[in-house]
Amino acid sequence: MTLLIDHLSKTYANGVRALSDITLSIPPGMFGLLGPNGAGKSTLMRTIATLQPADSGSIRFRDIDVQRNPEQLREVLGYLPQEFGLYPNMPAEAILDHFATLKGVTAHGERKDLVSALLQQVNLYDVRKKSVGGYSGGMKQRLGIAIALAGSPKLLIVDEPTAGLDPTERNRFLNLLADIGDDVVVILSTHIVEDVRELCSQMAIINKGEVVLQGVPARILDEVRGRIWRRTVPRTQADDYRARYQVISARLSAGASVLHVFSEEDPGDGFEQVAPDLEDVYFHRLAAASGGRVPAEA
Amino acid sequence: MFPQLFAFELRGHFRRPVTWLYVAILFALAFFAISTDAVLVVDGLGKVKKNSPFAIAQLFGILLAIGQVITGALVSSAILRDFEDGVHELVFTTRVTRVGYLAAKFLAAFLAMLLVFAAVPVGALAGSFAPWAEQSSLQPIVLWYYIQPWLVIGIPGVFFLSATLFAVGALTRSAFAGYVTGILLLVGLSVGQALTRTLDNDTLANLVDPFAIRTFNLVTRYWTPAEKNTLVLPWSGFLSANRLLWAGVGAVLLLVAFRLVRLEKSAGLGRRRRVKAAVTTATVLPHGTPASARPAIARRTSFRAPSLLAGWSSVMKFHTVSLLRSVPFLAIATIGLINVFMGAWYADQSGETRTWPMSWLMANAAVGGAGLFMIVLLTFYVGELVWRERQVKLDQVLDSSPVRTASILVGKFTAMVLLLLAFATTGMLAGMFVQVVKGFAVINLKPYLLHIYVVDYPSWFAMVAMAFLVQSLVPRKAIGHVVMILIYFSSIVLSNFGWGYKLLMLGDAPVYVWSDMNGAGPYPMGFLPVHGYWLSISLVLLGLTYLAWQRGTERLRAQWRARFTTGTRAVLAGGAIGAGAFGGIFYYNASVLNHFRSRTEGEKRAVAYEHAWRKYEALTLPKVVAVSLQVDLEPENLRARTAGTLTMVNKSGRPIDTMYVDVPSSASTMHVALDSLSFGRPVHDLVGDAGYGIRIVRLDSALAPNDTLRVRFVQRWESRGIANGGSDTRIAYNGTFLNRGEFPALGYQADDELSSDELRKKYKLPEARRGHARTDSAYVNRQEFSQHSDFITFDATVSTAPDQIALAPGYKEREWTANGRRYFHYVMNAPIPDFYSVLSARWDVTRDTWNGIPIEIYHHPDHTFNVKRMIAASKAALELYSRDFGAYQHQQLRILEFPRYAGFAQSFPNTVPYSEGIGFVARVDSTDVEDTDLPYFVTSHEIAHQWFPYQRMSGDVEGKDMLSESFSEYAALVVSEHLHGRPFTQKFLRAELDSYLRGRANEKKAEHPLTRTYGQAYIHYQKGSLALFALRDLLGERVLHGAIKAYQDERRFMGPPYGTTLDFMRQLRAVTPDSLHYALEDYLETITLWDVKTDSITSTKQSDGQYKVVITATARKMRADSLGTETEVAMNDLVDVGVFAEAKRGTRIGEPISIRKVRVKTGTARYEFVVPTKPARAGIDPYNLLIDRSPGDNTREVPDK
């Protein structure tokens, strides 16, 4: 039941090394995949989703060698890519019905029930006859997950699903994910730490094509617990602090910079200790991976 | 800011490779059009040089029209690119103003387009320097000739085009709307042409054409070769009106666009409505709602990919529906349907001919009108279908679903061909609709179904499959479109090179012609091999497409291997085997059993013929004096046996020891074998060639002067298989027509030589024959039909199928049945020229008599439309001709319908075969201003041939055609005038005038005066009737007819020597008063053109109730040389000036209220009339008897005052 990714590597024709010896074991349940833009998340997702091959390594899921038998994996796969669109001149119902058929739900009655249940579940039932060209981003995203869910996949991959959604839509969307059965492997790729914290029982952080960290979110927090310090400074001084401390993140708040600093002991200087959240872990790990430097805007 | 933005945009255009692709295509087209014959965009030129200003301007106009479809993307993408990328919002936030932004974009695109189209003159110029270009088809380079069309046609045209596409792109924000606009403009061109085909609508016709092609035709229609080589398009009249109009339209559209376009997001005129209401009211199920509260989704227990069939069916249905819901698709299809509808609506009119909307005609129109749109639809929508998911970014979802790749590909393919089927079907229904609306409700389903579903539709599969393959291989959709355009173009090039072989021309439909008489005839034999071959190729193409189909985000070599399964191999092998088998069958038929000759091979064959046999041309041979035929037709098996005895007498005065016989040889699918050829005495073969059907023998004992020789031949005919160009239809299931050429002749046949000057030069043959001088006694002693015959006696025994009638010239002596065949014996009792034919068909016969002479019309049972009219014409013609030109020499007159494989009527002694396609289904409508009652006229014309030239044959010299065709055309016009009246004649003469002027404009060699016409139809038909009719007006009918009769009487049924126009002119001059000799010179002996024009008319009602009409008119007269160079000559000619009543419907001019012949001199003069009733129209030369290039300005409406 577990998705096993073993020593997976991929280098693109232009020389970009997108995956570098990735090994992950992903159990049923929600799995969060965190990483900055360009970390190789999408490449990994697409490779698992049979859309492109890896140069070396293997992916196994329920006795299926994904690289060798992509057709078999597709039968149990639901995939929602990062950026996707829909046939703009077609109604949601027809699109969903079409994809349900393509996924193998070929019995007419069964498919009809499935389509209407899914449409209700994603709250698009009332607009099912409308062309999706007029849908908002959130509605499209929900129809996307409905398509991914059609055919009750055993492996569901959603790539950056909440990017660009407003909070309400994001909530709606995460609710949908949360409802998926426990026996399904769900990979949620995102660079929004909160998504992972709210939903995932397991997670991994990848950066530059490598797994930086893998584990249970709650336990991962232990790694930095008691070592995250916060101070609010005027924006103009932020750079000074950067030079002096291991700043892992800087956020603007009411015109001032809120700095998070990783330090084994109290740095003093007005810093106060805060309870760590996943973001701190994430930034800490990213910073560590890039030699202790944090991108200025982070 | 503006200059930077403008420069940035312009640089951008030329940084994109696709711009250079457009440049390359236009350059190549122009380059090859000038330097080779591969691109025949410009009409056949002859004496007009390929780099003449005429040819270059025409090339430019056509490439502008074609090129706009390709290049339109340049303009629309200029504006759309920013919208798509969202850049416009960034730009909008900079300092540049909205108008500045749009203006920079437009001007850059316009300038880029101008530069792209500059590739045409540059390509043409480069083509003129190509070392292989035929130098004789070029003239010294004048740079202005290359630049001028770009300036006068190009700049306004490109401006209009750019403005329109820019406006459409900016307002709709849809690339597709741009395409649709381009196509709409092209269709508009053809629709406009259809709508404005009446002669008097030149002004309107000129204005409706945005590409100025029509303008070009109007301006240059009467230009002679000399003018075409030296004149550039004058910036005035038609041209400036048209160009200014369209540039103006462009400017208005641009203004509208500038006013309306907003740059804010989604500002495209609010087409896209957001789905709102439903969503806001929808309840949001809170997280953690118990599962029972949610709709249950059945959990699947088994996971299986959809079957090949289920996937295919879903993909097909989904995409069919999706395309049917797409506005651009429907727009193109609708435009296409309008085009089909217009085509069908006007299919029954071509020039002066009006036809009943027969089912086959409508089916033709439906197929013809749909063709371009089939190509457009499949090119664009195969692109859409292949790229659809990648375009909307749904490819990853689709590709990661378990549906099989074959289902996707075949599903999309099926969706495309289904939509084409729907389009073709709608076109067919449009044709039927037109047929019913036009008042001919007898819908014959067979030609519809056969033509649309059996002949045409299957041929599109290969093109669709090719488009799928191309789109699956190219990296971008637009490149696929360009590749497809190049593929279509290569087919055109192939056939221009004379290599139009069915197995090479992608998706060529099998040859097919419907005839009501003969049905589909032999053509269905070709359907299976041709369709079978291309459908097999389609299978191979689809197999390859499957291998190349991208699944996933990378294009993979490994995929090819994985997909190369047993199934794929089976499909590819099946396709290859099918292509091999069907192609093999076709090849065996077309190239082994029969011959396929490319154009060059055909030319070389003619060259070889001339090289080998011309040297025997001067051979002295006996003259044929009697022909006796025995023909056994087996129409049901497409076989025949022809036998006959030619009796000949040595009239040369010297012994003849060598005989040259030319018998018919195999051609197309007709295999002709010579069973025997005997000379009635021992002979020795000297030389011969069975391929050409030539046999030259030495008579063991020479034929003494005045001695008689009987040559007997037996030939067997059999149609075998199919040929590339279709089957031979001379022997048909119903409607066999064996013409004179299907029987032996004596001596070398000069007609089989290459005739074009250019080709003769290319093959280093002596200069083309011109007519022989009228004083050359050798040729005056030789009659026009067959150089080795004089008048002959004739009889024929013909057998045919028991349900058919067989016919040949002569009278039926006997009819009997033997061996299950029906026999007829025909004997001719008067001397006839060596010109006869044999026909056989299932006819109905309608009979009548004139003065005891039977008139019989043999026609297809359904074609009764004009039978009465033909009988009436026959009676009127016999009446007039026998009164004025001498007695009718036969005791019977027969008109025979034959299938529409050829579209002529031809007069044989007492027998007139008449094509199904012209008179029998013609629809006479006297209320139509173009209609000239063709069945009546043509019947009269053919009957006139019984007099001209059959009663006095003309010698084989210049002017001979005047003595037959001009006389017949004229005589028929007089007969028609008796029925329809003078206003009708004006319509006819006006049409003849137009044809003559166009004919001389297209003259490839040299124009001759009428009395020296030589094989120039526009002279001996059109100018002939006009000239003789004008002379009738001047001399009087009795005088003219008297001269014609005197010419006939001089040597009626005698010869040699035979008649020449010198003989006729002698008779004519004798009866023409001195004061009118100028007219003989002007009309008959020189090429004379007049230019008369009514400048103004005033009309005042006098106190006595009468009207005083004052006409001011200008006149001048020119003489032209053989190439059309004109010099003005003094004019002092008798011309009609008159005042007319209101014209009746269907005519241009009413009855004259007052008309007089006036001596008109060069210059302007006033003419006064006082008439009792209100005048409607007045002017000079109202009946168009003068040869005038602007006949429309001769009369004007009388102003209402």
Interface residues (C-beta under 8 A of the other chain):
Chain A: R46 A49 T50 L51 Q52 P53 E71 R74 E75 V76 L77 Y79 L80 P81 E83 F84 G85 L86 Y87 P88 N89 M90 A94 H98 F99 T101 L102 K103 G104 V105 T106 E110 D113 L114 S116 A117 L118 Q120 Q121 N123 L124 Y125 D126 V127 K130 S131 G133 G134 Y135 S136 M139 G144 I147 A148 L149 G151 S152 K154 T168 N171 R172 L174 N175 A178 D179 G181
Chain B: R272 R273 R274 V275 A278 V279 T281 A282 T283 V284 L285 P286 H287 A291 R294 P295 A296 I297 A298 R299 R300 F303 R304 A305 P306 S307 A310 G311 S314 V315 F318 V321 S322 R325 S326 V327 R388 V392 K393 L394 Q396 V397 L398 D399 S400 S401 P402 V403 R404 S407 G552 T553 E554 L556 A558
